[in-house]
Amino acid sequence: MGKIGLEIPEELVDALRLPRQEIPERLKRELALRLYEKGYLGFGKARQLAGATKWEFAALLAQEGICRHYDEEELDRDLETLKGLG
């Protein structure tokens, strides 16, 4: 599996109001949130990029005021799952 790197000029890194050791993970989390919000990544891949569990990522979305994308296809799958359980 390949990876891509993102170069951020040192002056911008210095301008971030974050402890330096937190920057890489924080930027991945912010990127994951925005890509999900814009519909470029689904929930599972966005939470993977953020390095979060399902519940943690759902909480991050709520904190940011980002609505969870939930379409009819997901609803149908959930209903089938519930039927199988009951």
Secondary structure as a PSIPRED ss2 file (coil, helix, strand):
# PSIPRED VFORMAT (PSIPRED V4.0)

   1 M C   1.000  0.000  0.000
   2 G C   1.000  0.000  0.000
   3 K C   1.000  0.000  0.000
   4 I C   1.000  0.000  0.000
   5 G C   1.000  0.000  0.000
   6 L C   1.000  0.000  0.000
   7 E C   1.000  0.000  0.000
   8 I C   1.000  0.000  0.000
   9 P C   1.000  0.000  0.000
  10 E H   0.000  1.000  0.000
  11 E H   0.000  1.000  0.000
  12 L H   0.000  1.000  0.000
  13 V H   0.000  1.000  0.000
  14 D H   0.000  1.000  0.000
  15 A H   0.000  1.000  0.000
  16 L C   1.000  0.000  0.000
  17 R C   1.000  0.000  0.000
  18 L C   1.000  0.000  0.000
  19 P C   1.000  0.000  0.000
  20 R H   0.000  1.000  0.000
  21 Q H   0.000  1.000  0.000
  22 E H   0.000  1.000  0.000
  23 I H   0.000  1.000  0.000
  24 P H   0.000  1.000  0.000
  25 E H   0.000  1.000  0.000
  26 R H   0.000  1.000  0.000
  27 L H   0.000  1.000  0.000
  28 K H   0.000  1.000  0.000
  29 R H   0.000  1.000  0.000
  30 E H   0.000  1.000  0.000
  31 L H   0.000  1.000  0.000
  32 A H   0.000  1.000  0.000
  33 L H   0.000  1.000  0.000
  34 R H   0.000  1.000  0.000
  35 L H   0.000  1.000  0.000
  36 Y H   0.000  1.000  0.000
  37 E H   0.000  1.000  0.000
  38 K C   1.000  0.000  0.000
  39 G C   1.000  0.000  0.000
  40 Y C   1.000  0.000  0.000
  41 L C   1.000  0.000  0.000
  42 G C   1.000  0.000  0.000
  43 F H   0.000  1.000  0.000
  44 G H   0.000  1.000  0.000
  45 K H   0.000  1.000  0.000
  46 A H   0.000  1.000  0.000
  47 R H   0.000  1.000  0.000
  48 Q H   0.000  1.000  0.000
  49 L H   0.000  1.000  0.000
  50 A H   0.000  1.000  0.000
  51 G C   1.000  0.000  0.000
  52 A C   1.000  0.000  0.000
  53 T C   1.000  0.000  0.000
  54 K H   0.000  1.000  0.000
  55 W H   0.000  1.000  0.000
  56 E H   0.000  1.000  0.000
  57 F H   0.000  1.000  0.000
  58 A H   0.000  1.000  0.000
  59 A H   0.000  1.000  0.000
  60 L H   0.000  1.000  0.000
  61 L H   0.000  1.000  0.000
  62 A H   0.000  1.000  0.000
  63 Q H   0.000  1.000  0.000
  64 E H   0.000  1.000  0.000
  65 G C   1.000  0.000  0.000
  66 I C   1.000  0.000  0.000
  67 C C   1.000  0.000  0.000
  68 R C   1.000  0.000  0.000
  69 H C   1.000  0.000  0.000
  70 Y C   1.000  0.000  0.000
  71 D C   1.000  0.000  0.000
  72 E H   0.000  1.000  0.000
  73 E H   0.000  1.000  0.000
  74 E H   0.000  1.000  0.000
  75 L H   0.000  1.000  0.000
  76 D H   0.000  1.000  0.000
  77 R H   0.000  1.000  0.000
  78 D H   0.000  1.000  0.000
  79 L H   0.000  1.000  0.000
  80 E H   0.000  1.000  0.000
  81 T H   0.000  1.000  0.000
  82 L H   0.000  1.000  0.000
  83 K H   0.000  1.000  0.000
  84 G H   0.000  1.000  0.000
  85 L H   0.000  1.000  0.000
  86 G C   1.000  0.000  0.000
